[in-house]
Amino acid sequence: MRKLTIVCDLKGDDLQEFQNNVQKHKVKSGQLIYSEGEKCDAINIIMHGRIKLYYESIEGKEQIVDIIGPGSVFGDVSLSTDSKYDVSAEAYEDGVFCSIPLDYYHKLVQAKPQVALRLLSVLESQLTKSRKTIRDLSLKRARQRMASIITRLAREEGKTDAETCKINLPVTVQTLAYMSGLTQETASRVLSEFRKDKLINLKNKRLEILMVNKLEEIEI
């Protein structure tokens, strides 16, 4: 718990009280954590693994908002006592997260404003990324959307090896389609074009980027 950024200022009795109030949860890949519209009762912080945040469109199509990793916050941080989750959360891979009950969270931020400031700093970074995703979905064409998603994965999950960049996150055509707001058919076509142009390789859920700079040019 001490490694969590938002509570790094807590010491002694304050840290012990925090540990007494939060709960750790182990989740398996594909396990639903909560659904959109459910009453929010906690703030959650990822300790290990990744969580997929998504919603379903009116047509019933899944739209991935984000796939977040260790240190990221998900849930609702408002001071409202009757707020609801605006997206669904599902374990993208096996992992562990801790949940902070809202009633304790409200007391904590009043007594320790620095905790709220650190939490807001984490959320600001996540919000900036979400805004860019929304802008890309509304303004960019299919090739630009896909290039934008792939270059983002390169920045967040990439491991550079010589001239290529390997993405540590396992992905499929369907995952990339849901992240870019494209149909699976369109996503498959665009990815085939990228492979033909020797920009990427995608095999066995492993994405390798061969020319990041070219994809960055496409996404503009």
C-alpha positions, 0 to 999 in steps of 0.5 A: 500500500505504501507504494501507492502514489496518492498515499505516499505522504501518509505515515504511522497511524494515518497509513495504518488507518488507510490500510484498515479501510481499503480492500484488496481484490484479485481479479481474473482476465475477463472478470467484470468488476462493475457495470455502467449505471451501477451505484458507485461505492468506492474508488479503485486503484490498480496495483497489478495488471490492467483494467479495461474501461468501456461502454456500450453504444445504443446499437450495442457496440462496445467502445473501449474508453481506455485500458489502464495499468498500475497506479491508475484510478477508476471509479468515481471521485466526486463528493456525491453520495448517489453517483453512478459509474459512467462506464463498465470496468473489466479485468483485461488480464489477471491483476490486483486492485484496491478499493477505497470506500467512498465514506472513508475517502470523503473523510480522508480528503478533508483531513489530508488535502494532499491525498486529494491533490495527488489523486487529482494529478493522476486523474488529470493525466487520465482525463487528458488522454480520454479527451484526445481519444474522444477528439480522435473518434469524432474528427479522424478517419479510419486510418488516422484513428488506428494510427493514433491508437497504435502510437499511443500504445507505443508510448504507454506499453511499448518496448523499443528494440533496435528499430522496432517497438514491441507492445507488451499489452496483448491485443487482437483486431477486435480490441483495436477495433473497439479502441478506435471506434471502428467496425471489426471489418474496417479495423481488419482492413486498415491493419492489413494495409499497415502490414502491407506497408510494413508498418506493423506486425500483428500475430498471436495477440502481439503487436510489433510496430516497425515504423513508429514515425510513419504512423505518427505522420498518418495520425496527424 
